[in-house]
Structures are given as C-alpha cells and as structure tokens.
Amino acid sequence: MTTTPFGLAHICADQNIDGFCVNVKGVYRDSSGKALSDYEQPSVAVDTAVLTVGPTSGALEVVLVRGEGAWALPGTFVHARERLAEAVQRSLVDKVGLRGRSPAQLQVLDAPERDDRGWVLSVAHVDVVPWAELAPVLERRPDDVAVRPCAEARGLAFDHDAIVELAAEHVRAGYRDRPDPAGLVAEPFTLRELRVVHAAVLGGLPHSADTFRRSVLPFLVEVPGVREGTVGKPAQLYRRS
C-alpha cells in the first residue's frame, strides 16, 4: 500500500526518536508522548493582603471582604491569558473598590488541600495603602468590606490567615530597616507622627523616643516649617530622603 505524504506525517507524528519526541503536528509533547492537556492542571488564583494603619486602632490592619460563610482576603481566579497583575487589580476593583494599586508578589501557596473547591494555587500579594486613600473606599462598602487588626485576623477562608501573617511580617521587615518605606505617613510629618506609625506597624517599639529619633534622622530631610498645636514646643517637619 502506498503511503501519502499526509499519511506519513501522521505515522511519524509524535514518535520518540532516541528519547526525543518529534512533534510533526505542532502540538508539544514531552518525552513520554504526553501533551500538556493530558496532565491534570490546577486553577490559579490571586489573593491580596491590603494593609493599613487606621487613625484609632494603633495597629497594623488588613482589609477583608465578606465571603461565603467567612471573611477573606480580596482575590479571584486568573482568567485565560490574563497576567497576574491584571487579575490582582481586577479583584481589588471588584471586591474592594480600590483602584490604581500595584501590589507586590509575596509567595505561592500550593498545598493541594488548601481550597475545598478543588486544586487551586494561590499567588499571594501584599500592598500597603495609606488610611486617607482607603477610608473613602470603606465608607462606600460598609457591609461587605472591613478592616481588622492583623493579629486578630483569624478564622478566614482557605489559608488566608497564613497570608496575612506572611504579609504583615514582610511589611514589618521593611519598617525595621527604614522610616515608613510604604508611605503611610503623609509628608511633611513630625518625628512623633512617624514614631506612632512605626509602633503600630511593628506592634510597639523596643527603644525610647530618643533612640528612635537617632535611628531615623539619617533617612530624613528637614523641611521649612513646624507643626503647631503639639505637646511642648512646635515640632520640626520632615520628609523621607
């Protein structure tokens, strides 16, 4: 029987030659002859810990959204051909009403049993948002968006408790190195205003106000003017260098 070129292509397609897979038809196959579609694949989600310091809490807080049966971090499944950053921004707009943010990737959570809906990988993200920017968003959605101190964020959906812990430690590490790297304090600010925010983020400061002053001054620049109405003499104003 004569074999046509078309038939020969089908006979030769995806054959193994010296351990290598020949992909005549243009469909990738690995050394065992399997295509990507032959493997079970997980869904991919993004979850974001949006952190802030409120005006009265004195603590690092996290934004939570009301889920089905439990509070959760804002998140969503990644759509086909969608970038992770696009999915994160979409989830923050849809779930929180927060726009124009660029959260940083934190960690991939890949425990097979982490999501009771199925096999789902979560790419956790973190963002730090000043209260002045976040407060109007919270006011628009009082029933399904809330903030809670990170230390009290327990019993959340899936493994979101762990994501909050990872995000909080990530942010705290930055605050141990430099004064207010996330910009929670609006410039210009006094040293007292800066110290209050650092104490909230870090859960307290292990040293005196004078030690704090000496540790942050190399990273600050004095600006003209003082803050009136503070305890004692008017306070010098600063900005981050």
WOPEWO-V432008 format. One line per field, one symbol per residue. phi: phi as a letter, one per 30 degrees, with the letter a starting at -180 (. if undefined). psi: psi as a letter, one per 30 degrees, with the letter a starting at -180 (. if undefined). A space follows every 10 residues. Layout:
phi = ???
psi = ???
//
This chain:
phi = .dcdeddddd dddidcbhic cccddicdbd dcicdeddcd bddbbbbbcc cabddbdibd cbdbbdcdja daddaaddde icdedddddd dddddcicci cbdcdcaccb eecdbddldb dccdbbbcbe edddeddddd bddbbbcbee dcdbiddhcd edddddddde ddddddcbdh dcidcdddbc dddddddddd ddijcdbddd ddeddcedcc bdbdjbcdid didecdcbbd d
psi = kkkleeeeee efkglkjhfk kkiefgkkka fggkleffkk kllklkkkjj lljlffeglk lkklkkajfl llkkllkklk gkleeeeeee eeeeeegklg lilkkelkjg kfgfkffajk kkjklkkkkk eeeeeeeeef iffgklkkke fgilgllbhf eeeeeeeeee eeeeffelji ffhfkkklll eeeeeeeeee efhlkgllee eeeeffefgl kklklljlgl kalkkkkllk .
//
